[in-house]
């Protein structure tokens, strides 16, 4: 997996704002007036504008939630889109770490999931 985007992306400084699970759940691309967010390891990334995370998009299952476990396992199953990942094998943890790096080079960090214990 290549971590560097093809073209340099100017990102905003990361925010440490606490984002509630209720608010995050509305950021799934289907609620008008809300951005589209994906959380990984408790960090919330703004993927608004990337159609893949919107309604009908191939990665819409990740939007509006902490999808750490699903990303670690390269799974598109709704039931795997949850924050718990610590019990996974080192191989999966490496994949998750790679996804975190990939997102951090492409999307603005909007905050942390309130009360997250999976960082």
C-alpha positions in Angstrom: 0.0 0.0 0.0 1.4 3.4 -1.0 1.0 5.9 1.7 1.8 9.1 -0.2 -1.0 10.6 -2.2 -0.2 11.1 -6.0 -0.6 14.9 -5.4 0.4 16.7 -2.3 -2.6 17.4 -0.1 -2.6 20.4 2.2 -4.3 19.3 5.4 -5.5 21.4 8.3 -3.9 21.0 11.7 -5.5 18.0 13.4 -8.3 18.9 15.8 -8.7 17.3 19.3 -12.4 18.0 19.5 -14.4 15.3 21.3 -17.0 13.9 18.8 -19.9 12.0 20.3 -20.9 8.6 19.0 -24.4 10.1 18.3 -22.9 12.9 16.2 -20.5 10.5 14.4 -23.5 8.2 13.5 -25.1 11.1 11.7 -21.9 11.6 9.6 -22.6 8.6 7.4 -23.2 10.6 4.2 -26.9 10.3 4.3 -27.8 13.2 6.6 -28.1 16.5 4.9 -26.0 19.2 6.5 -23.6 16.7 8.1 -20.1 15.9 6.9 -19.0 12.3 6.2 -16.6 10.9 8.8 -14.8 7.7 9.3 -13.1 6.9 12.6 -10.0 4.7 12.9 -8.5 3.9 16.4 -10.7 6.7 17.9 -9.4 9.4 15.5 -12.1 11.0 13.3 -11.2 11.7 9.6 -13.3 13.9 7.3 -13.9 12.0 4.1 -16.6 14.4 2.8 -16.3 14.7 -0.9 -15.0 11.2 -1.5 -18.0 9.5 -3.1 -16.7 6.0 -2.1 -17.9 6.8 1.5 -21.2 8.2 0.6 -24.6 6.5 0.0 -24.1 3.9 -2.7 -20.3 4.1 -2.4 -18.2 1.0 -2.2 -16.9 2.0 1.3 -20.1 3.5 2.7 -20.1 0.8 5.4 -17.2 2.6 7.1 -18.9 6.0 7.2 -20.4 7.3 10.5 -18.6 4.9 12.8 -15.3 3.7 14.1 -14.5 1.0 11.5 -11.1 0.0 13.0 -11.8 -3.8 13.1 -13.3 -4.0 9.6 -10.3 -2.0 8.1 -7.8 -4.2 10.0 -9.4 -7.3 8.5 -10.1 -5.7 5.1 -13.8 -6.5 5.6 -16.8 -4.7 4.2 -19.2 -6.5 6.6 -21.4 -4.1 8.6 -20.9 -6.2 11.8 -17.1 -5.9 11.6 -17.3 -2.0 11.6 -16.7 -1.5 15.2 -13.9 0.0 17.3 -12.5 -3.1 19.0 -9.3 -4.2 17.4 -6.8 -4.9 20.3 -7.5 -8.7 20.3 -6.5 -9.1 16.6 -3.3 -10.7 15.4 -0.2 -8.6 14.9 -0.7 -9.0 11.1 -4.1 -7.4 11.3 -2.8 -4.7 13.7 -0.2 -3.8 11.0 -2.9 -3.6 8.4 -4.9 -1.2 10.7 -1.8 0.9 11.3 -1.2 1.1 7.5 -4.8 2.3 7.0 -4.4 4.9 9.7 -1.3 6.2 8.0 -3.1 6.2 4.6 -6.0 8.2 6.0 -3.8 10.6 7.9 -2.0 11.6 4.7 -5.3 12.3 2.8 -8.0 13.4 5.2 -8.3 16.1 7.8 -8.5 14.9 11.4 -11.7 16.4 12.9 -11.3 15.1 16.5 -11.4 12.0 18.7 -14.4 9.8 19.4 -15.7 10.8 22.8 -14.6 8.2 25.4 -12.7 6.1 22.9 -10.5 3.4 24.5 -9.2 1.9 21.2 -6.4 4.3 20.3 
